[in-house]
Amino acid sequence: MQNSHTQWRIDFARHLAERLLAFEGIKAIVIAGSVARDYADAYADLEIPIFWETLPDDATRHAIVAALDASFLYAYDGPACEDQLMIGGFQVDLWHISVAHQDAILEDVLHNYHFDLSRLNALDTIRSCIPLYGAEIVQNWKRRAREYPDALAEQIIREHLNLFSVADLFVLAQRNNPTAFYAQLSFLQQEVFLVLLALNRSYFPTFKWLYQALDSMPVKPAAIGKRFRQAFEGSRQDALIDTKQFLQETRQLVEKQFPLIDLAPIYRRLAYVRAAHQRPLQR
């Protein structure tokens, strides 16, 4: 059952979609973001991707803003193809996407194995979106996005495993640089998250939904969401120790699914700790 924050936003999106359909060339309208995933809270905005046969020109986009009784949150940015609007004090983001572009993204990911985060997020958006118009087109995209080739997962895992190391984190802890330490800690947690997404054949929901995505994963280190949070709440030494531990646990999960990946370099990286040198080296 959808929470109350989600439900009224869906109702409002349906109302806006009716107005949008006055414009020619729209092939599909969907709800995306936190509302589509039922993660909405009191601060959630409303994200509405609009799929066009041909992208609308500047005049059409301004006409849409007028038809919705909206105003631009900041300033109009034509090349961005995203209009951040305010309607009655509530933020609504319209994404303008061509059908051909969406088809090309699916092809790029599923057959060419392009895995930049933008493309992976586009497939996650299709998986989770709620169709408001053009259901046949959207359902076809959803059917295609259910795929997640093993070869794609392997490439993603190889890419991010190469960054599994606590050597820099160790040095930053010794240097008492909490700003850089927690930046590196966040980076390593995000790298683990990206590997776990691939192991679970899940596309990228953005880091904003990291904890919700971790909660729903069947394949993951034990209590990983709780451990991620605790790393920022306890001592830096404890964070360092457990970060190394969950990097190792994630490596073990990879080994079970992809035994042909050479994990020897990862073993060496995780074992390495930079030594302190108090005296000049002997020549």
C-alpha positions as a Markdown table, in Angstrom:
| # | Residue | x | y | z |
|---|---|---|---|---|
| 1 | Met | 0.0 | 0.0 | 0.0 |
| 2 | Gln | 1.4 | 3.4 | -1.0 |
| 3 | Asn | 2.2 | 5.9 | 1.7 |
| 4 | Ser | 0.2 | 9.1 | 1.9 |
| 5 | His | 3.1 | 11.3 | 0.6 |
| 6 | Thr | 3.3 | 9.1 | -2.5 |
| 7 | Gln | -0.5 | 8.9 | -3.2 |
| 8 | Trp | -1.3 | 12.6 | -3.4 |
| 9 | Arg | 1.7 | 13.2 | -5.6 |
| 10 | Ile | 0.5 | 10.5 | -8.0 |
| 11 | Asp | -2.9 | 12.1 | -8.1 |
| 12 | Phe | -1.4 | 15.4 | -8.8 |
| 13 | Ala | 0.8 | 13.9 | -11.5 |
| 14 | Arg | -2.3 | 12.5 | -13.2 |
| 15 | His | -3.9 | 16.0 | -13.2 |
| 16 | Leu | -0.8 | 17.5 | -14.8 |
| 17 | Ala | -0.6 | 14.7 | -17.4 |
| 18 | Glu | -4.1 | 15.6 | -18.6 |
| 19 | Arg | -2.9 | 19.2 | -19.3 |
| 20 | Leu | 0.3 | 18.0 | -20.9 |
| 21 | Leu | -1.6 | 15.9 | -23.5 |
| 22 | Ala | -2.9 | 19.1 | -25.1 |
| 23 | Phe | 0.6 | 19.3 | -26.7 |
| 24 | Glu | 1.2 | 17.3 | -29.9 |
| 25 | Gly | 4.1 | 14.9 | -30.2 |
| 26 | Ile | 4.0 | 13.3 | -26.7 |
| 27 | Lys | 4.2 | 9.6 | -26.9 |
| 28 | Ala | 4.4 | 8.7 | -23.2 |
| 29 | Ile | 4.4 | 10.3 | -19.7 |
| 30 | Val | 5.6 | 8.6 | -16.6 |
| 31 | Ile | 6.2 | 9.3 | -12.9 |
| 32 | Ala | 9.8 | 8.7 | -11.8 |
| 33 | Gly | 11.9 | 9.2 | -8.7 |
| 34 | Ser | 10.9 | 8.7 | -5.1 |
| 35 | Val | 7.2 | 8.8 | -5.9 |
| 36 | Ala | 7.5 | 5.9 | -8.4 |
| 37 | Arg | 9.5 | 3.9 | -5.9 |
| 38 | Asp | 7.1 | 4.7 | -3.0 |
| 39 | Tyr | 10.0 | 6.4 | -1.1 |
| 40 | Ala | 8.3 | 9.8 | -1.0 |
| 41 | Asp | 8.3 | 11.8 | 2.2 |
| 42 | Ala | 7.2 | 15.3 | 3.1 |
| 43 | Tyr | 10.1 | 16.8 | 1.2 |
| 44 | Ala | 9.8 | 14.8 | -2.0 |
| 45 | Asp | 9.4 | 16.6 | -5.3 |
| 46 | Leu | 7.6 | 15.2 | -8.3 |
| 47 | Glu | 9.6 | 14.0 | -11.3 |
| 48 | Ile | 7.7 | 13.5 | -14.6 |
| 49 | Pro | 9.6 | 12.3 | -17.7 |
| 50 | Ile | 7.9 | 13.2 | -21.0 |
| 51 | Phe | 8.8 | 11.1 | -24.0 |
| 52 | Trp | 8.4 | 12.9 | -27.4 |
| 53 | Glu | 8.6 | 11.9 | -31.0 |
| 54 | Thr | 10.7 | 15.0 | -31.5 |
| 55 | Leu | 12.0 | 17.1 | -28.6 |
| 56 | Pro | 9.9 | 20.3 | -28.0 |
| 57 | Asp | 11.3 | 23.6 | -28.9 |
| 58 | Asp | 11.8 | 26.5 | -26.5 |
| 59 | Ala | 8.4 | 28.0 | -27.3 |
| 60 | Thr | 6.6 | 24.7 | -26.6 |
| 61 | Arg | 8.4 | 24.3 | -23.3 |
| 62 | His | 7.4 | 27.8 | -22.2 |
| 63 | Ala | 3.9 | 27.1 | -23.3 |
| 64 | Ile | 3.8 | 24.0 | -21.1 |
| 65 | Val | 4.9 | 26.0 | -18.1 |
| 66 | Ala | 2.1 | 28.5 | -18.8 |
| 67 | Ala | -0.5 | 25.7 | -19.2 |
| 68 | Leu | 0.5 | 24.1 | -15.9 |
| 69 | Asp | 0.2 | 27.5 | -14.1 |
| 70 | Ala | 3.9 | 27.1 | -13.2 |
| 71 | Ser | 7.0 | 29.1 | -13.0 |
| 72 | Phe | 10.7 | 28.2 | -13.3 |
| 73 | Leu | 12.4 | 27.4 | -10.0 |
| 74 | Tyr | 15.6 | 29.0 | -11.1 |
| 75 | Ala | 16.0 | 30.0 | -14.8 |
| 76 | Tyr | 15.1 | 28.4 | -18.1 |
| 77 | Asp | 18.0 | 26.2 | -19.4 |
| 78 | Gly | 17.1 | 25.0 | -22.9 |
| 79 | Pro | 20.0 | 22.6 | -23.5 |
| 80 | Ala | 19.4 | 20.8 | -20.2 |
| 81 | Cys | 16.1 | 19.3 | -21.4 |
| 82 | Glu | 14.9 | 19.4 | -17.9 |
| 83 | Asp | 12.5 | 22.1 | -16.5 |
| 84 | Gln | 12.5 | 22.5 | -12.7 |
| 85 | Leu | 9.2 | 24.2 | -12.0 |
| 86 | Met | 7.2 | 25.5 | -9.0 |
| 87 | Ile | 3.5 | 24.9 | -9.0 |
| 88 | Gly | 1.7 | 26.3 | -6.0 |
| 89 | Gly | 4.9 | 26.2 | -4.0 |
| 90 | Phe | 5.6 | 22.6 | -4.9 |
| 91 | Gln | 8.6 | 21.5 | -7.0 |
| 92 | Val | 7.8 | 19.6 | -10.2 |
| 93 | Asp | 10.6 | 18.5 | -12.5 |
| 94 | Leu | 9.8 | 17.8 | -16.2 |
| 95 | Trp | 12.3 | 15.7 | -18.2 |
| 96 | His | 12.1 | 16.0 | -22.0 |
| 97 | Ile | 13.3 | 12.8 | -23.7 |
| 98 | Ser | 12.9 | 11.6 | -27.2 |
| 99 | Val | 11.6 | 8.1 | -27.8 |
| 100 | Ala | 14.6 | 7.5 | -30.1 |
| 101 | His | 17.0 | 8.5 | -27.3 |
| 102 | Gln | 15.3 | 6.1 | -24.8 |
| 103 | Asp | 15.6 | 3.3 | -27.3 |
| 104 | Ala | 19.2 | 4.1 | -27.9 |
| 105 | Ile | 20.0 | 4.0 | -24.1 |
| 106 | Leu | 18.4 | 0.5 | -23.8 |
| 107 | Glu | 20.5 | -0.7 | -26.7 |
| 108 | Asp | 23.7 | 0.9 | -25.3 |
| 109 | Val | 23.3 | -0.8 | -22.0 |
| 110 | Leu | 21.8 | -4.2 | -22.9 |
| 111 | His | 23.8 | -4.9 | -26.0 |
| 112 | Asn | 26.8 | -2.7 | -26.1 |
| 113 | Tyr | 27.4 | -2.9 | -22.3 |
| 114 | His | 27.9 | 0.8 | -21.7 |
| 115 | Phe | 27.6 | 1.3 | -18.0 |
| 116 | Asp | 28.1 | 5.0 | -17.1 |
| 117 | Leu | 25.8 | 5.8 | -14.2 |
| 118 | Ser | 23.5 | 8.1 | -16.3 |
| 119 | Arg | 22.6 | 5.2 | -18.6 |
| 120 | Leu | 22.2 | 2.7 | -15.7 |
| 121 | Asn | 20.0 | 5.2 | -13.9 |
| 122 | Ala | 17.8 | 5.6 | -17.0 |
| 123 | Leu | 17.1 | 1.8 | -17.0 |
| 124 | Asp | 16.4 | 1.9 | -13.3 |
| 125 | Thr | 13.9 | 4.7 | -14.0 |
| 126 | Ile | 12.2 | 2.7 | -16.6 |
| 127 | Arg | 12.0 | -0.4 | -14.3 |
| 128 | Ser | 10.4 | 1.6 | -11.5 |
| 129 | Cys | 8.3 | 4.3 | -13.3 |
| 130 | Ile | 4.5 | 4.6 | -13.2 |
| 131 | Pro | 3.0 | 5.1 | -16.7 |
| 132 | Leu | 0.5 | 7.9 | -17.0 |
| 133 | Tyr | 0.2 | 7.8 | -20.8 |
| 134 | Gly | 1.6 | 5.6 | -23.6 |
| 135 | Ala | 1.4 | 2.5 | -21.5 |
| 136 | Glu | 2.2 | 0.2 | -24.5 |
| 137 | Ile | 5.5 | 2.0 | -25.2 |
| 138 | Val | 6.4 | 2.1 | -21.5 |
| 139 | Gln | 5.6 | -1.6 | -20.9 |
| 140 | Asn | 7.8 | -2.5 | -23.9 |
| 141 | Trp | 10.6 | -0.6 | -22.4 |
| 142 | Lys | 10.0 | -2.2 | -19.0 |
| 143 | Arg | 10.1 | -5.6 | -20.6 |
| 144 | Arg | 13.4 | -4.9 | -22.1 |
| 145 | Ala | 14.8 | -3.3 | -18.9 |
| 146 | Arg | 14.0 | -6.5 | -17.0 |
| 147 | Glu | 17.1 | -7.9 | -18.7 |
| 148 | Tyr | 20.4 | -7.7 | -17.0 |
| 149 | Pro | 23.1 | -9.5 | -19.0 |
| 150 | Asp | 25.7 | -11.4 | -16.9 |
| 151 | Ala | 28.4 | -9.9 | -19.2 |
| 152 | Leu | 27.2 | -6.4 | -18.2 |
| 153 | Ala | 27.3 | -7.3 | -14.5 |
| 154 | Glu | 30.8 | -8.7 | -14.8 |
| 155 | Gln | 32.2 | -5.6 | -16.5 |
| 156 | Ile | 30.7 | -3.3 | -13.9 |
| 157 | Ile | 32.1 | -5.5 | -11.1 |
| 158 | Arg | 35.6 | -5.5 | -12.6 |
| 159 | Glu | 35.5 | -1.8 | -13.0 |
| 160 | His | 34.6 | -1.1 | -9.4 |
| 161 | Leu | 36.5 | -3.9 | -7.7 |
| 162 | Asn | 39.7 | -2.3 | -8.9 |
| 163 | Leu | 39.1 | 0.6 | -6.4 |
| 164 | Phe | 38.8 | -1.7 | -3.4 |
| 165 | Ser | 41.6 | -0.5 | -1.1 |
| 166 | Val | 41.9 | 0.9 | 2.4 |
| 167 | Ala | 45.5 | 2.2 | 2.0 |
| 168 | Asp | 44.5 | 5.8 | 1.6 |
| 169 | Leu | 41.8 | 5.6 | 4.3 |
| 170 | Phe | 44.5 | 4.3 | 6.7 |
| 171 | Val | 46.9 | 7.2 | 6.0 |
| 172 | Leu | 44.1 | 9.7 | 6.3 |
| 173 | Ala | 43.1 | 8.3 | 9.7 |
| 174 | Gln | 46.8 | 8.7 | 10.9 |
| 175 | Arg | 47.0 | 12.2 | 9.6 |
| 176 | Asn | 43.8 | 13.3 | 11.5 |
| 177 | Asn | 42.1 | 14.7 | 8.4 |
| 178 | Pro | 38.5 | 13.9 | 9.0 |
| 179 | Thr | 37.3 | 15.8 | 5.9 |
| 180 | Ala | 39.4 | 13.7 | 3.5 |
| 181 | Phe | 38.9 | 10.6 | 5.6 |
| 182 | Tyr | 35.1 | 10.7 | 5.4 |
| 183 | Ala | 35.2 | 11.7 | 1.7 |
| 184 | Gln | 37.2 | 8.5 | 1.0 |
| 185 | Leu | 34.9 | 6.5 | 3.3 |
| 186 | Ser | 31.9 | 7.7 | 1.3 |
| 187 | Phe | 33.6 | 6.8 | -2.0 |
| 188 | Leu | 34.4 | 3.3 | -0.9 |
| 189 | Gln | 30.9 | 2.7 | 0.4 |
| 190 | Gln | 29.6 | 3.9 | -3.0 |
| 191 | Glu | 32.0 | 1.5 | -4.8 |
| 192 | Val | 30.7 | -1.4 | -2.7 |
| 193 | Phe | 27.1 | -0.3 | -3.5 |
| 194 | Leu | 27.8 | -0.3 | -7.2 |
| 195 | Val | 29.3 | -3.8 | -7.1 |
| 196 | Leu | 26.3 | -5.1 | -5.0 |
| 197 | Leu | 23.9 | -3.6 | -7.5 |
| 198 | Ala | 25.5 | -5.6 | -10.2 |
| 199 | Leu | 25.5 | -8.8 | -8.1 |
| 200 | Asn | 21.8 | -8.3 | -7.6 |
| 201 | Arg | 21.2 | -7.4 | -11.2 |
| 202 | Ser | 19.8 | -4.1 | -10.2 |
| 203 | Tyr | 20.3 | -0.8 | -12.1 |
| 204 | Phe | 21.6 | 2.4 | -10.5 |
| 205 | Pro | 18.9 | 4.3 | -8.5 |
| 206 | Thr | 21.3 | 7.1 | -7.7 |
| 207 | Phe | 23.2 | 7.3 | -4.4 |
| 208 | Lys | 20.2 | 9.2 | -2.9 |
| 209 | Trp | 18.4 | 5.8 | -2.6 |
| 210 | Leu | 21.4 | 3.8 | -1.5 |
| 211 | Tyr | 20.0 | 2.7 | 1.9 |
| 212 | Gln | 16.6 | 1.8 | 0.5 |
| 213 | Ala | 18.2 | -0.2 | -2.3 |
| 214 | Leu | 20.5 | -2.0 | 0.1 |
| 215 | Asp | 17.5 | -3.0 | 2.3 |
| 216 | Ser | 15.9 | -4.7 | -0.7 |
| 217 | Met | 19.0 | -6.7 | -1.9 |
| 218 | Pro | 19.1 | -10.4 | -1.3 |
| 219 | Val | 22.8 | -10.6 | -2.0 |
| 220 | Lys | 24.9 | -8.4 | 0.3 |
| 221 | Pro | 27.2 | -8.5 | 3.4 |
| 222 | Ala | 25.2 | -8.9 | 6.6 |
| 223 | Ala | 23.7 | -5.7 | 8.1 |
| 224 | Ile | 25.5 | -3.7 | 5.4 |
| 225 | Gly | 23.2 | -0.6 | 5.6 |
| 226 | Lys | 23.6 | -0.5 | 9.4 |
| 227 | Arg | 27.4 | -0.8 | 9.1 |
| 228 | Phe | 27.6 | 2.0 | 6.5 |
| 229 | Arg | 25.8 | 4.3 | 8.9 |
| 230 | Gln | 27.8 | 3.3 | 11.9 |
| 231 | Ala | 31.0 | 4.1 | 10.1 |
| 232 | Phe | 30.1 | 7.8 | 10.4 |
| 233 | Glu | 29.0 | 7.5 | 14.0 |
| 234 | Gly | 31.9 | 5.7 | 15.7 |
| 235 | Ser | 35.6 | 6.2 | 15.8 |
| 236 | Arg | 37.6 | 6.5 | 12.6 |
| 237 | Gln | 39.6 | 3.4 | 13.6 |
| 238 | Asp | 36.5 | 1.3 | 13.9 |
| 239 | Ala | 35.3 | 2.7 | 10.5 |
| 240 | Leu | 38.6 | 1.7 | 9.0 |
| 241 | Ile | 38.5 | -1.9 | 10.4 |
| 242 | Asp | 34.9 | -2.5 | 9.3 |
| 243 | Thr | 35.4 | -0.9 | 5.9 |
| 244 | Lys | 38.2 | -3.4 | 5.2 |
| 245 | Gln | 35.9 | -6.2 | 6.5 |
| 246 | Phe | 32.9 | -5.4 | 4.2 |
| 247 | Leu | 35.2 | -4.9 | 1.2 |
| 248 | Gln | 36.5 | -8.4 | 1.8 |
| 249 | Glu | 33.0 | -9.8 | 2.3 |
| 250 | Thr | 31.9 | -8.1 | -1.0 |
| 251 | Arg | 34.9 | -9.7 | -2.7 |
| 252 | Gln | 33.8 | -13.1 | -1.4 |
| 253 | Leu | 30.3 | -12.5 | -2.9 |
| 254 | Val | 31.9 | -11.7 | -6.2 |
| 255 | Glu | 34.0 | -14.9 | -6.0 |
| 256 | Lys | 30.8 | -17.0 | -5.6 |
| 257 | Gln | 29.1 | -15.6 | -8.7 |
| 258 | Phe | 32.1 | -14.9 | -10.9 |
| 259 | Pro | 34.8 | -17.4 | -10.0 |
| 260 | Leu | 36.7 | -16.7 | -13.3 |
| 261 | Ile | 37.4 | -13.1 | -12.2 |
| 262 | Asp | 41.0 | -12.8 | -11.1 |
| 263 | Leu | 40.7 | -11.5 | -7.5 |
| 264 | Ala | 44.4 | -11.8 | -6.6 |
| 265 | Pro | 45.0 | -8.1 | -7.1 |
| 266 | Ile | 42.1 | -7.3 | -4.8 |
| 267 | Tyr | 43.6 | -9.5 | -2.1 |
| 268 | Arg | 46.9 | -7.7 | -2.4 |
| 269 | Arg | 45.3 | -4.3 | -2.3 |
| 270 | Leu | 43.2 | -5.1 | 0.8 |
| 271 | Ala | 46.3 | -6.5 | 2.6 |
| 272 | Tyr | 48.5 | -3.5 | 1.9 |
| 273 | Val | 49.0 | -1.0 | 4.6 |
| 274 | Arg | 51.5 | 1.8 | 4.1 |
| 275 | Ala | 54.4 | 1.6 | 6.6 |
| 276 | Ala | 55.6 | 4.6 | 8.5 |
| 277 | His | 59.3 | 5.5 | 7.9 |
| 278 | Gln | 61.0 | 7.5 | 10.6 |
| 279 | Arg | 64.5 | 7.4 | 9.3 |
| 280 | Pro | 66.1 | 7.9 | 5.9 |
| 281 | Leu | 66.5 | 4.7 | 3.8 |
| 282 | Gln | 69.9 | 3.1 | 3.8 |
| 283 | Arg | 71.7 | 3.3 | 0.5 |
